[in-house]
Every structure is written in C-alpha cells, then in structure tokens.
Amino acid sequence: MHLQLERWAAPISPLLLVTDDEGHLRALEFADYETRMHRLLHAHYGDYTLTEGPAPASLKKALTAYFEGDLEAVNAVRTATGGTPFQREVWRALRSIPAGTTISYGQLAARLGRPAASRAVGAANGSNPIPIVVPCHRVIGANGTLTGFGGGLPRKQWLLDHESRFATVATGESLL
C-alpha cells in the first residue's frame, strides 16, 4: 500500500496526516507520536510505503474549521481504516458521540449491544488510527476521570476543553 504523509501545523500540536492515493484519511497522529503511527499503520496494513506529499485540501479545510470552532466539520472527512470488524464497529460508534459530550467505555460497550465488553472497547479505542476525526478522546472512565489517549492525557483534556467551549457557544449551555 502506498500512502502519503503531510506534516501539518495545528493549534494543539503538529499533526501527521496520512492519506491514500484516493485522498482518504488513513492515519492522523501527533508528530511526537510518529512511532505509534508507524506501529498502527503496520498493524492495520502490513507492508506499506510512506512518502512526503500533500494531504487533500478538503481534509485540511475540515481540520482548520474544527479547530476554529466548527466541531462538526470533521464529520465530512473521507476515511478508510484497516482494523478488525469489531474495531471498525467501535470507531463508527465513536463518530456518533456528539461533540462536547463524553461517555464511558462501559456506556459505549452497551451502545454496541455488548455491555460486558468495556475492556475490548477500550482496546479498540486505543487502536484508533485517526483521533480527532474518530473522536476517541470523548470516551472517559466510568468515574468521570480521563483515561488513556494515544496523544497523552493533556491533549485529551485540551480537545475536550476545546469542544466544550465551542459546544457551549453553539447551544448556550455546557454539554460536559
């Protein structure tokens, strides 16, 4: 598989945007977690080549809009991910969590009709290759604490604060 990588400046951190020849987002990672990105790419696709090249303008436009407060802009990003059928099911469910809200791993497992699978949901969440677009940061511990995030807990908190700020502006009330 041939993939392209663009290093893109974002307010939270420089991001690594990995797309395929058709412009689908295959991976999005924080620049200081490049090793994790390569591990996930290998796990999902096996052998791949990665060359420097521009990401689609539509992807960068959606991410820019998200960081400027249009939290729904990333919903239009075209994605294609590897992963097991269960992982892809979890990632689809993550995209249904409204911006500005959080749920627990157990609640997400229950939504999937698998209430005893919170650990498996957590593992699938941790294998998400396209955070922000697939908003794994919106999943928290059952007691309301921040747990696990591939980009580190400070970035998870930043994303939740960002979404809370703009969701509050849009609705007039806090959603967190």
LINNORPE-V170551 format. One record per helix or strand. SS is the DSSP state (helix for helix, strand for strand). FROM is the first residue (numbers start at 1). LEN is the number of residues. Records with the same first field share a line. If there is no record, write none. Layout:
BEGIN
SS = FROM-LEN + FROM-LEN
END
This chain:
BEGIN
strand = 2-7 + 15-6 + 25-6 + 49-4 + 79-1 + 103-2 + 130-1 + 139-2
helix = 31-15 + 57-11 + 73-4 + 85-10 + 105-7 + 118-9 + 136-3 + 153-19
END
